[in-house]
């Protein structure tokens, strides 16, 4: 990790030039059926299987682009004494464990990085500790391998997430420290904690923010990103010159597979998108709203018929491909549940998704996307440059049960600009 990467993300589909990942570790397994819901899981995962599947994602991305690991970046900045002191103090205050501060500061950088992610063990040297049902004085970050949510590249800056659930707040603190202090990253950060109004009502998570084009953002609002969060984003966009559009898509609160916009809608190419038909295309109560901004002012806010038609009206015509195919609503529901609409683009028309969603893959293949197993890429059996459009498939028996797909597990920091 020698060169410095300048943040630059002006689309969802530009050729990827740098991405931050976090390989799941013991923090994923450090839960029980009893506390899985508190950790925002509906089930507990088999770590060894999840890691095998994740290595397919990691292996493919290492063939395509520069990858950085959260734990490596965190270890690096914790070697800076003032950064270590500041981050530990902030975390201990936020999670009301000030008594841990001295103990944590005595750890070496690598071990402290481990414990900040995997959890700080609870000492059993007091009656309270001995009788506690908890194993950790500082809980593990069970969701951190979904690196999309705690920070998000917005053009040449990074927007720090304001997490909807306190169990994930430490992820955002870690990512902000990394972006501010890593010698390998060059960016400015925007933190919703700096908001002058309604700070406590703001929530923003990266799964809800899609940079469609230099002048178009798409934002989902629901369980994880609040309307106040969207208003904060509007204030940031108003600082730019020219015309900008923010398309807001309301999301259901149930089931849990609808937590983010990228679970029902992702961009695949200059002219293709993946949709979950009942929410994005069919008439329903979840509104699509267009916010037009010009020269630092909101010019208009109006309802639209649906997300795809709204984008078409903004000069971004997209052919929708259907999660789960077009024949059976039950199949659509099953594949959406397992992140069938959640794709990560490594270039225009070049994406990564789960192999398990066979009807979604059939829909893509029927529209010109070559289906390529991840193992063939990793083992150099395939020359990706020979294909104009493809979907690389990774195994997802365990990873999908965590509640996210290829886009959720990736935080892009640099993409080439797209020629539209």
C-alpha positions in Angstrom: 0.0 0.0 0.0 2.5 2.6 -1.1 0.7 4.9 -3.4 -1.9 7.5 -2.2 -5.4 7.1 -3.6 -7.4 10.2 -4.3 -11.1 9.7 -3.7 -13.0 10.0 -7.0 -16.4 8.4 -7.5 -18.7 10.1 -10.0 -20.8 7.0 -10.9 -21.8 3.6 -9.8 -20.4 1.9 -12.8 -17.1 3.5 -13.6 -14.1 1.2 -13.9 -13.0 0.5 -10.4 -9.5 1.7 -9.4 -9.6 1.2 -5.6 -11.9 -0.5 -3.0 -11.9 -0.9 0.7 -12.9 -4.4 2.1 -13.1 -6.1 5.4 -12.6 -9.8 5.5 -15.1 -11.2 8.1 -13.4 -12.6 11.3 -14.4 -13.9 14.6 -16.7 -10.9 15.2 -19.2 -12.6 12.8 -19.2 -15.8 14.8 -19.2 -14.1 18.2 -23.0 -14.2 18.7 -25.7 -16.6 19.7 -29.3 -17.1 18.5 -30.3 -15.1 21.5 -28.4 -12.0 20.6 -28.4 -12.2 16.8 -31.3 -9.8 16.5 -29.4 -7.3 18.6 -26.5 -7.7 16.2 -29.0 -7.0 13.3 -28.9 -10.6 12.0 -31.8 -12.9 11.5 -29.6 -16.0 11.8 -26.1 -16.9 12.9 -23.4 -17.6 10.3 -20.8 -20.4 9.9 -17.6 -18.3 9.8 -15.4 -20.8 8.0 -17.9 -21.1 5.1 -18.5 -17.4 5.1 -14.7 -16.8 4.8 -14.3 -19.3 2.0 -17.1 -17.5 0.1 -15.6 -14.1 0.9 -12.3 -15.1 -0.5 -13.9 -15.5 -3.9 -15.0 -11.8 -3.7 -11.6 -10.8 -2.5 -9.8 -12.9 -5.0 -11.7 -11.5 -7.9 -11.2 -7.9 -6.9 -7.5 -8.4 -6.4 -7.4 -9.5 -10.0 -9.2 -6.4 -11.1 -8.2 -3.5 -8.9 -6.3 -2.3 -5.9 -7.8 -3.5 -2.6 -7.3 -2.2 0.9 -8.3 -3.9 4.1 -9.9 -2.1 7.0 -7.9 -3.9 9.6 -4.6 -3.0 7.9 -5.5 0.6 7.6 -6.8 0.8 11.2 -3.6 -0.8 12.5 -1.5 1.7 10.6 -3.3 4.8 12.0 -3.3 3.3 15.6 0.5 3.5 15.3 0.1 7.3 15.5 -0.1 8.0 19.3 -2.4 11.0 19.1 -4.8 9.2 16.7 -4.8 6.2 19.0 -5.6 8.3 22.0 -8.4 10.3 20.2 -10.1 7.3 18.7 -10.1 5.2 21.9 -11.4 8.2 23.9 -14.2 8.8 21.4 -15.3 5.2 21.3 -15.2 4.7 25.1 -17.3 7.9 25.5 -19.8 6.9 22.9 -20.2 3.3 24.2 -20.1 4.4 27.9 -17.1 2.2 28.8 -14.7 4.9 29.9 -13.1 2.4 32.4 -11.7 0.5 29.4 -9.7 3.4 28.1 -6.4 2.8 29.9 -6.6 -0.9 29.2 -7.1 -0.3 25.5 -4.4 2.3 25.2 -1.9 -0.2 26.6 -2.4 -2.5 23.7 -0.2 -2.6 20.7 -1.7 -1.2 17.5 -2.4 -4.6 15.8 -4.0 -6.0 18.9 -6.0 -2.9 19.5 -7.3 -3.0 15.9 -8.3 -6.6 16.5 -10.2 -5.8 19.6 -11.9 -2.7 18.2 -13.4 -4.9 15.5 -13.7 -8.3 17.2 -14.6 -7.1 20.7 -12.8 -6.3 23.9 -13.1 -9.4 26.3 -15.0 -8.8 29.5 -12.8 -9.3 32.6 -14.4 -11.7 35.1 -12.5 -10.2 38.1 -15.5 -8.6 39.7 -18.9 -10.0 40.8 -20.7 -7.9 38.2 -18.4 -9.2 35.5 -18.5 -12.8 36.8 -22.3 -12.8 36.8 -22.7 -11.0 33.4 -24.1 -12.9 30.5 -21.9 -10.8 28.2 -18.6 -12.0 26.9 -17.3 -8.6 25.8 -16.9 -5.3 27.5 -16.9 -3.7 24.0 -19.1 -5.6 21.6 -17.9 -7.1 18.3 -18.7 -5.3 15.1 -20.7 -8.1 13.6 -21.7 -6.1 10.4 -18.3 -4.5 9.5 -17.7 -6.8 6.5 -20.6 -4.7 4.9 -18.1 -1.9 4.4 -20.6 0.0 2.2 -22.6 1.5 5.0 -20.3 3.3 7.4 -18.7 5.6 4.8 -19.5 6.4 1.2 -17.6 8.1 -1.6 -19.5 11.1 -2.9 -17.6 12.6 -5.8 -14.2 13.7 -4.4 -15.2 13.4 -0.8 -16.2 10.8 1.7 -19.5 11.1 3.5 -19.3 9.4 7.0 -22.3 7.3 7.8 -24.7 8.2 10.6 -25.8 4.7 11.5 -29.4 4.0 12.3 -28.5 1.4 15.0 -26.0 2.2 17.8 -24.5 -1.3 17.4 -22.9 0.0 14.2 -21.8 3.5 15.3 -18.2 2.4 16.0 -17.8 1.4 12.3 -18.4 5.0 11.2 -15.9 6.3 13.9 -13.2 3.9 12.6 -13.8 4.7 9.0 -13.7 8.5 9.7 -10.3 8.0 11.5 -9.0 6.0 8.6 -9.9 8.5 6.0 -8.6 11.4 8.0 -5.2 9.9 8.9 -4.2 7.1 6.6 -1.1 7.8 4.5 -2.7 5.7 1.7 -5.8 7.8 1.2 -6.3 11.4 0.2 -9.8 12.8 0.8 -11.9 15.2 2.7 -14.7 13.9 4.9 -18.2 15.1 5.6 -19.7 14.1 8.9 -23.4 14.6 9.6 -22.5 15.2 13.2 -21.5 18.7 11.9 -25.1 19.4 11.0 -26.5 22.6 12.6 -30.1 21.3 12.8 -31.9 18.1 13.6 -28.5 16.3 14.2 -30.2 13.6 16.3 -32.8 12.9 13.6 -30.2 12.3 10.8 -29.4 8.8 9.8 -27.5 7.9 6.5 -26.1 4.6 5.5 -24.2 3.8 2.3 -26.6 1.1 1.0 -29.1 3.9 0.4 -26.8 6.2 -1.6 -26.1 5.6 -5.3 -24.1 8.0 -7.4 -25.8 7.5 -10.7 -24.0 10.2 -12.7 -22.1 13.4 -11.9 -25.4 15.3 -11.7 -27.7 12.6 -10.3 -27.8 11.0 -6.9 -30.3 8.3 -6.0 -31.2 8.0 -2.3 -33.4 5.5 -0.5 -35.2 6.5 2.6 -36.7 4.1 5.2 -35.4 2.2 8.2 -31.7 3.1 7.7 -31.7 6.6 6.1 -34.1 9.2 7.4 -35.6 12.1 5.5 -33.4 14.3 7.7 -30.5 12.4 6.3 -31.6 13.1 2.8 -31.9 16.8 3.8 -28.3 16.8 5.0 -27.2 15.4 1.6 -29.2 18.1 -0.1 -27.3 20.7 1.9 -24.0 19.2 0.7 -25.1 19.2 -3.0 -26.3 22.8 -2.7 -22.7 23.8 -2.2 -21.9 22.7 -5.8 -22.4 24.8 -8.9 -24.7 24.0 -11.7 -27.8 21.7 -11.9 -28.1 18.5 -9.8 -30.9 16.1 -9.2 -31.6 13.9 -6.2 -34.0 11.1 -6.8 -35.5 9.8 -3.5 -37.1 6.3 -3.3 -39.2 5.4 -0.3 -38.7 1.9 1.0 -40.8 -0.5 3.1 -40.0 -1.1 6.7 -40.6 -4.8 6.3 -39.3 -7.3 5.6 -35.7 -6.8 6.7 -34.4 -7.6 3.2 -35.6 -4.1 2.2 -33.3 -2.2 4.6 -31.4 -0.4 1.9 -32.1 0.8 -1.6 -29.4 -1.4 -3.1 -31.4 -4.4 -2.0 -34.1 -3.5 -4.6 -32.2 -1.4 -7.1 -28.6 -1.3 -8.5 -27.0 0.1 -11.6 -25.4 -2.4 -14.0 -24.3 -0.5 -17.1 -24.9 2.8 -18.9 -28.3 1.5 -20.0 -29.2 -1.4 -17.6 -30.3 -1.5 -14.0 -31.5 -4.4 -11.7 -34.8 -3.9 -10.1 -37.1 -5.7 -7.6 -40.3 -5.3 -9.6 -42.9 -5.0 -6.9 -41.2 -2.1 -5.2 -39.5 -0.3 -8.2 -41.8 -0.8 -11.1 -45.3 -1.7 -9.9 -47.8 0.9 -8.5 -47.5 1.0 -4.7 -47.5 3.4 -1.8 -43.7 3.9 -1.8 -43.2 7.2 -3.5 -40.4 8.3 -5.9 -39.6 12.0 -5.4 -37.4 14.2 -7.6 -35.5 17.1 -6.0 -34.1 19.6 -8.5 -31.2 21.8 -7.3 -29.7 24.7 -9.3 -27.0 27.1 -8.3 -27.2 26.3 -4.6 -31.0 26.4 -4.3 -33.7 23.8 -4.3 -35.8 24.7 -7.4 -38.5 22.0 -7.2 -39.7 18.9 -5.4 -42.2 16.7 -7.1 -43.5 13.2 -7.1 -42.6 10.9 -10.0 -44.4 7.8 -11.4 -41.4 5.5 -10.6 -37.7 5.4 -10.2 -36.8 4.1 -13.7 -39.1 6.6 -15.5 -37.8 9.4 -13.4 -34.2 8.6 -14.4 -35.3 8.4 -18.0 -36.7 11.9 -17.8 -33.3 13.1 -16.5 -31.5 11.7 -19.6 -30.5 8.4 -18.1 -32.6 5.8 -19.9 -32.2 2.4 -18.3 -33.6 -1.0 -19.3 -34.7 -2.7 -16.1 -33.7 -6.3 -15.5 -35.8 -8.2 -13.0 -34.5 -9.8 -9.8 -35.8 -13.3 -9.8 -36.8 -13.2 -13.5 -40.2 -12.2 -14.8 -42.3 -15.3 -14.4 -43.0 -16.0 -10.7 -43.5 -13.5 -7.8 -42.5 -16.2 -5.3 -39.1 -16.6 -7.0 -38.6 -12.9 -7.1 -39.2 -12.7 -3.4 -36.9 -15.6 -2.6 -34.0 -14.2 -4.7 -34.5 -10.6 -3.5 -34.3 -12.0 0.1 -30.8 -13.4 -0.8 -29.6 -10.1 -2.3 -30.6 -11.0 -5.8 -30.8 -7.3 -6.8 -27.5 -6.3 -5.1 -24.7 -6.1 -7.6 -21.3 -4.4 -7.4 -20.1 -2.9 -10.7 -16.3 -3.1 -11.5 -16.9 -1.3 -14.8 -19.8 -0.5 -17.2 -21.7 -3.7 -17.8 -19.2 -5.7 -15.6 -20.6 -6.7 -12.2 -20.3 -9.1 -9.3 -23.2 -11.0 -7.6 -24.2 -14.2 -5.9 -24.3 -17.5 -7.9 -27.3 -18.7 -5.9 -29.8 -16.4 -7.6 -30.1 -18.4 -10.7 -33.3 -16.8 -12.2 -31.7 -13.4 -11.8 -28.6 -14.6 -13.6 -30.7 -16.1 -16.4 -32.4 -12.8 -16.8 -29.0 -11.1 -17.1 -27.7 -13.7 -19.5 -30.7 -13.3 -21.7 -29.7 -9.6 -21.9 -26.1 -10.2 -23.0 -24.3 -10.6 -19.7 -21.9 -13.6 -19.7 -22.1 -15.5 -16.5 -18.6 -16.3 -15.2 -17.8 -18.3 -12.0 -15.4 -16.5 -9.7 -13.1 -19.5 -9.5 -12.5 -19.2 -13.3 -11.3 -15.6 -12.8 -9.1 -16.4 -9.8 -7.5 -19.4 -11.5 -6.8 -17.4 -14.7 -9.1 -19.6 -16.8 -10.9 -16.5 -18.1 -9.7 -13.4 -19.8 -12.2 -10.8 -18.6 -11.1 -8.4 -21.3 -12.6 -10.7 -23.9 -16.1 -9.8 -22.7 -18.0 -6.5 -23.0 -20.6 -7.5 -20.4 -20.4 -10.0 -17.6 -21.5 -11.0 -14.2 -18.9 -12.8 -12.0 -20.7 -15.1 -9.6 -19.5 -15.8 -6.1 -20.8 -18.5 -3.7 -23.2 -17.1 -1.2 -24.7 -19.8 1.0 -23.5 -18.1 4.2 -22.7 -14.5 3.2 -26.2 -13.9 1.9 -27.6 -14.9 5.2 -25.8 -11.9 6.7 -28.2 -9.7 4.8 -26.2 -8.2 2.0 -24.5 -8.8 -1.4 -21.6 -7.7 -3.5 -22.4 -4.0 -3.3 -22.8 -4.2 0.5 -19.4 -5.7 1.0 -17.5 -3.1 -1.0 -16.6 0.5 -0.4 -15.2 1.9 -3.7 -12.9 4.9 -3.3 -11.9 5.6 -6.9 -13.5 4.9 -10.3 -12.6 6.1 -13.8 -15.1 8.6 -15.1 -17.7 7.2 -17.5 -18.1 8.4 -21.0 -21.9 8.8 -21.3 
